Amino acid sequence: MATSSLPTGIPQTHQALAIIAPREPLQSITVPTVPPKEDEVLIHVKWTASTPLDLHRADGGLLIGPDSPPHIMGTCYAGTVAALPPNPSPPAHIQVGDPVFGFVQDGNPLEAGIQEYVTVPSYKVSKLPRNLSLQEAVTAPTNLITTFHAATKDLELELPWPIPDGWKPKEAESPILIWGAASSVGLYTVQVFSHWGYKNLLAVASRKHHESLKSMGARECFDYNDAGVVEKILAYVESTMSTTTSGTSADGPRVPFILDCIGSTEGTLRPLTRIAEKGSKVAVMLPVINVHAGDDQVPEYEMDVAKVKVDWEDGTVVRGVRTFFYAENPFLRDHFHRDIMPALLEQAAVQPNPQKVIEGKTLLERAHKALDLLRSRAPSGEKLVWRVAGDDE
């Protein structure tokens, strides 16, 4: 396999943000800048976005073994192509200097997103559409690929690409419940399902988000703060069953598809056990949170949904969403970054999450501010984004 050296002007080392131990302050560490080999790309990272996983790693040490630290954080990046491999030919869809963005593996010292330079496989690189900024685009990769992976693998719904002329999903009128619809994943999920022709989207979110969710394609919205939210959802589904032309049948589950974008034992799973029935497919964001992180409490998580102590009706299919395994689907591996995500954003078929920009004099300060906001569960209907290096482009 061909090797390469760094072009002139690219530093031999750079700064990365790392977890040293759970509930300890993050640290800025110096790591090597690794030249790209065959089928890799070196990217100068300008922006990143926070995810709940950052908090689960930092406060709970989720899936970080005792020998793993320092664990470099970050599941997404947005920046510019700094170098391509000399041989063989570089990826056809990008050139040096192109603005790009993508979803990456946190903890991987080469590609984790919260560092100044990342060396990533070329299939994880999306070229920035001309109608977006890097700041806007960085909200998309982690959440959009989670939507596609959960929909196609865990809920077994169809999202063909490109969408065939005249295509209509078999489950177009089946109720699809999206709990946490104003979360970063939820906002993209509503837009994606609506774009592919799923008509009966039921969104659960704070009431202040209902109008915008309906504009994205939700048929009906429910407020999780309402004491009778479960009964309201079931009453709505039962009242509309006779008006749908396909989907729910008399002998099938009233809500056949459920996406839990939060994954909280008490907050989401327990109420969902009262909605899901035999034949329902439930996809749950992992980890399931048993105890939330806080300033004075250690979080507790569960990565196996079968071990969560809630009672599902027999015959309910419950699956944990494991987005990092999306590349096991060869089609998503080859087309998500190269074709699907850039096209959806350029065509405005999906809109980027609203952003809250985290300010601070240093990368470390910005990272700690973002974690504090996640810890307090402050974000609502917006994505936390912040600069890693340089100015926005």
C-alpha positions in Angstrom: 0.0 0.0 0.0 1.4 3.4 -0.9 2.5 5.7 1.8 2.8 9.5 1.8 4.3 12.4 3.8 2.6 15.6 4.9 2.5 18.5 2.4 4.4 21.6 3.3 2.5 23.8 5.8 0.7 21.0 7.6 2.0 20.5 11.1 3.5 17.2 12.2 1.4 17.3 15.4 -1.9 18.9 16.4 -4.3 19.3 19.3 -7.0 16.9 20.2 -9.6 16.8 22.9 -9.6 13.7 25.1 -11.3 12.0 28.0 -8.7 10.9 30.5 -11.1 9.5 33.2 -14.8 9.6 33.8 -16.1 12.8 35.5 -12.6 14.3 35.3 -11.8 17.5 33.3 -11.2 17.0 29.6 -7.7 17.5 28.4 -6.1 18.9 25.3 -3.4 16.5 24.1 -0.9 16.6 21.3 -1.2 13.8 18.7 0.6 13.1 15.4 -0.9 14.4 12.1 -1.1 11.2 10.0 -0.8 11.4 6.2 -3.6 9.8 4.2 -3.0 6.4 2.7 -4.9 4.8 -0.2 -8.7 5.6 0.1 -8.1 8.1 3.0 -8.4 11.9 3.2 -6.7 14.3 5.6 -9.1 17.1 6.7 -8.4 20.3 8.6 -11.3 20.4 11.1 -13.0 23.8 11.6 -16.3 22.8 13.3 -17.8 20.0 15.4 -21.1 19.4 17.1 -21.9 17.9 20.5 -24.0 14.8 20.9 -25.4 13.0 24.0 -22.6 10.4 23.4 -20.1 13.0 24.4 -21.7 13.3 27.9 -22.1 9.5 28.2 -18.4 9.1 27.5 -17.2 12.0 29.7 -19.4 11.5 32.7 -20.2 7.8 32.6 -17.1 6.3 30.8 -19.5 4.5 28.4 -17.6 1.7 26.6 -14.2 3.2 27.5 -12.1 0.4 29.0 -9.5 1.1 31.6 -6.7 0.8 29.0 -8.5 3.0 26.4 -7.8 6.5 27.6 -6.9 9.0 26.3 -10.2 8.7 24.4 -10.4 11.4 21.7 -13.9 12.7 21.4 -16.2 13.6 18.5 -18.5 11.8 16.1 -18.6 14.5 13.4 -16.4 17.1 11.7 -16.7 19.9 9.1 -13.6 21.4 7.6 -11.5 21.5 4.4 -9.5 18.8 2.6 -5.8 19.3 3.5 -4.3 16.4 1.6 -5.1 13.4 -0.5 -3.0 10.2 -1.1 -0.5 10.5 -4.0 -1.3 7.0 -5.3 -3.6 5.7 -6.6 -5.9 8.4 -7.9 -7.6 10.4 -5.2 -11.3 10.2 -4.6 -13.1 11.6 -7.7 -15.7 13.6 -5.7 -13.3 15.8 -3.7 -10.1 17.9 -4.2 -7.6 19.6 -1.9 -9.3 22.7 -0.5 -12.8 21.5 -0.8 -15.1 22.1 2.2 -16.3 18.8 3.5 -18.1 17.2 6.5 -18.9 13.7 7.8 -19.7 11.1 10.5 -16.7 9.4 12.2 -15.8 7.0 15.0 -15.1 8.8 18.2 -12.2 7.3 20.2 -10.3 6.5 17.0 -7.1 8.6 17.3 -7.1 9.1 13.5 -10.6 10.2 12.8 -12.4 11.3 16.0 -13.9 14.7 15.2 -12.7 16.9 18.0 -9.2 17.5 16.9 -7.5 19.9 14.4 -6.7 17.2 11.8 -8.5 14.0 11.0 -7.4 11.2 8.7 -10.6 9.4 7.5 -11.6 6.8 4.9 -12.8 8.5 1.8 -16.3 6.9 2.1 -16.8 9.1 5.2 -16.3 12.4 3.4 -19.2 14.5 2.0 -18.6 17.5 -0.1 -20.3 20.6 1.3 -23.3 21.8 -0.8 -22.9 25.4 -2.0 -26.1 26.5 -0.2 -24.7 25.6 3.3 -22.0 26.8 5.7 -19.7 24.4 7.5 -21.5 25.5 10.8 -24.8 24.4 9.4 -23.6 21.2 7.8 -21.9 19.8 10.9 -25.4 19.3 12.5 -26.2 16.7 9.9 -23.9 13.7 9.8 -24.4 12.0 13.2 -28.1 12.6 13.2 -28.9 11.9 9.6 -27.0 8.6 9.4 -28.7 7.6 12.7 -32.1 8.2 11.0 -31.1 6.0 8.0 -29.6 3.2 10.0 -32.5 3.1 12.5 -35.1 3.2 9.8 -33.7 0.6 7.5 -32.1 -1.9 9.9 -34.1 -1.6 13.2 -37.6 -0.6 11.9 -37.1 -2.3 8.5 -38.6 0.5 6.6 -37.7 1.3 3.0 -35.6 4.4 2.0 -34.6 3.7 -1.6 -32.1 6.0 -3.2 -32.6 7.6 -5.6 -36.3 7.6 -5.0 -37.9 5.9 -8.0 -40.5 7.9 -10.0 -43.9 7.3 -8.6 -42.6 5.3 -5.7 -44.8 5.0 -2.6 -43.8 3.2 0.5 -45.9 0.1 1.5 -46.2 1.6 5.0 -47.1 5.1 3.8 -50.2 5.3 6.0 -48.9 3.2 8.9 -48.5 5.2 12.2 -44.9 5.9 12.9 -44.4 7.3 16.4 -41.2 9.4 16.9 -40.7 10.1 20.6 -38.2 12.9 21.0 -39.1 14.5 17.7 -37.5 17.8 18.6 -34.2 16.2 19.4 -31.4 16.5 16.8 -32.1 12.9 15.5 -35.9 13.5 15.7 -35.9 16.6 13.6 -34.0 14.8 10.8 -36.2 11.7 11.1 -39.4 13.6 10.6 -38.0 15.3 7.5 -36.6 12.1 6.0 -39.7 10.0 6.5 -41.9 12.8 5.1 -39.6 13.2 2.1 -39.9 9.5 1.4 -43.7 9.5 1.5 -44.5 8.3 5.0 -47.7 10.2 5.8 -48.7 9.2 9.3 -45.9 10.6 11.4 -46.8 11.1 15.1 -44.4 13.4 16.9 -43.8 13.5 20.6 -42.1 16.7 21.7 -42.6 19.8 23.9 -45.6 21.8 22.7 -43.4 24.8 21.7 -42.0 22.6 18.8 -45.4 21.4 17.4 -45.9 24.0 14.8 -42.4 23.5 13.2 -42.7 19.7 13.4 -46.0 19.9 11.5 -44.4 22.1 8.9 -41.8 19.3 8.4 -44.3 16.6 7.9 -45.7 15.4 11.2 -49.4 14.6 10.9 -50.1 15.1 14.6 -48.0 16.1 17.7 -48.2 15.3 21.3 -46.6 16.8 24.4 -44.7 14.4 26.6 -45.3 16.8 29.5 -49.1 15.9 29.4 -50.0 13.5 32.1 -52.3 11.6 29.7 -50.0 11.6 26.6 -50.1 7.8 26.2 -53.9 7.8 26.2 -54.0 10.7 23.8 -51.7 9.0 21.3 -53.7 5.7 21.4 -57.0 7.6 21.2 -55.8 9.5 18.1 -54.6 6.3 16.4 -57.8 4.5 17.0 -59.9 7.4 15.8 -58.0 7.6 12.5 -57.5 3.8 11.8 -60.7 3.6 9.8 -59.7 6.6 7.6 -56.4 5.1 6.4 -56.2 3.1 3.2 -53.2 1.0 4.1 -51.0 0.2 7.0 -52.6 -0.6 10.4 -55.0 -3.5 10.2 -57.6 -4.7 12.7 -55.4 -7.6 13.8 -52.1 -5.7 13.8 -50.5 -3.3 16.3 -52.1 0.1 16.5 -48.7 1.7 16.3 -46.5 -0.7 14.3 -43.3 1.5 14.2 -41.8 3.4 17.1 -38.5 5.4 17.2 -37.3 6.4 20.6 -34.8 9.2 20.0 -34.1 9.7 23.8 -33.6 6.2 25.3 -34.6 6.8 28.9 -35.9 4.0 31.1 -38.5 6.1 32.9 -38.8 9.0 30.5 -39.5 7.1 27.3 -39.3 3.3 27.5 -41.8 2.9 30.3 -44.5 5.0 28.6 -43.7 3.3 25.3 -44.5 -0.2 26.8 -48.1 1.0 27.1 -48.2 1.9 23.4 -46.2 -1.0 21.7 -48.0 -4.2 21.1 -47.4 -7.6 19.6 -45.9 -6.9 16.2 -44.7 -3.4 17.0 -41.1 -2.6 16.0 -39.4 -0.3 18.5 -36.0 1.2 17.8 -34.3 2.8 20.9 -31.3 5.1 20.9 -28.5 3.6 22.9 -27.4 3.8 25.6 -30.6 3.5 27.6 -30.3 6.0 30.4 -31.2 4.6 33.8 -29.8 7.6 35.8 -29.0 10.9 34.0 -25.7 12.6 34.4 -25.7 15.6 36.7 -23.4 17.7 38.8 -24.0 15.5 41.9 -24.8 12.1 40.5 -23.0 9.4 38.5 -24.9 8.3 35.4 -26.0 4.7 34.8 -26.5 3.2 31.4 -27.5 0.0 29.7 -26.4 -1.0 26.2 -28.7 -4.1 26.0 -32.3 -3.1 25.7 -33.4 -6.6 26.7 -31.9 -6.0 30.1 -33.8 -2.8 30.8 -36.3 -3.5 33.5 -39.6 -2.6 31.8 -42.3 -4.9 30.6 -43.0 -5.1 26.9 -46.0 -7.0 25.6 -45.0 -10.4 24.2 -44.3 -10.2 20.5 -43.0 -6.7 20.6 -39.7 -6.4 18.7 -37.4 -4.0 20.5 -33.9 -3.2 19.1 -31.2 -0.9 20.2 -29.9 1.5 17.6 -26.1 1.1 17.0 -25.3 3.7 14.4 -21.5 3.0 14.3 -22.4 -0.3 12.5 -24.1 1.5 9.6 -21.2 0.6 7.2 -22.2 -3.1 7.5 -24.9 -2.0 5.0 -22.8 -1.8 1.8 -25.2 0.6 0.1 -25.1 3.1 3.0 -21.4 2.7 3.2 -20.9 3.6 -0.4 -23.6 6.2 -0.9 -24.5 7.9 2.3 -21.7 10.4 2.4 -20.9 10.6 -1.3 -24.5 10.9 -2.6 -27.4 10.9 -0.2 -26.5 13.4 2.5 -25.1 16.1 0.2 -28.1 15.8 -2.2 -30.8 16.0 0.6 -29.2 19.1 2.0 -28.6 20.8 -1.3 -32.1 20.1 -2.5 -33.4 21.4 0.9 -35.3 18.1 1.3 -34.0 18.3 4.8 -33.0 21.4 6.7 -30.0 21.6 9.1 -30.8 21.6 12.8 -31.0 25.1 14.3 -27.6 25.8 15.9 -26.5 27.2 19.2 -22.9 28.3 18.8 -20.7 27.6 21.9 -18.2 30.4 22.4 -14.9 30.3 24.3 -11.3 31.4 24.0 -10.0 27.8 23.7 -11.1 24.5 22.3 -11.0 23.1 25.9 -13.2 25.9 27.2 -15.8 25.5 24.4 -15.9 21.7 25.1 -16.5 22.1 28.8 -19.3 24.7 28.1 -21.0 22.2 25.7 -20.8 19.4 28.3 -22.3 21.6 30.9 -25.3 22.3 28.7 -25.7 18.6 27.9 -25.5 17.8 31.6 -28.2 20.3 32.4 -30.4 19.0 29.5 -30.6 22.5 28.2 -30.6 22.0 24.4 -34.1 21.8 23.0 -34.7 21.9 19.2 -31.2 23.0 18.5 -27.7 21.5 18.0 -24.7 22.6 20.0 -21.9 23.5 17.5 -18.5 25.0 18.1 -15.2 25.8 16.4 -12.3 23.4 16.6 -9.7 25.4 14.6 -9.6 28.5 12.5 -12.4 30.6 11.3 -15.6 29.5 9.5 -15.5 29.3 5.8 
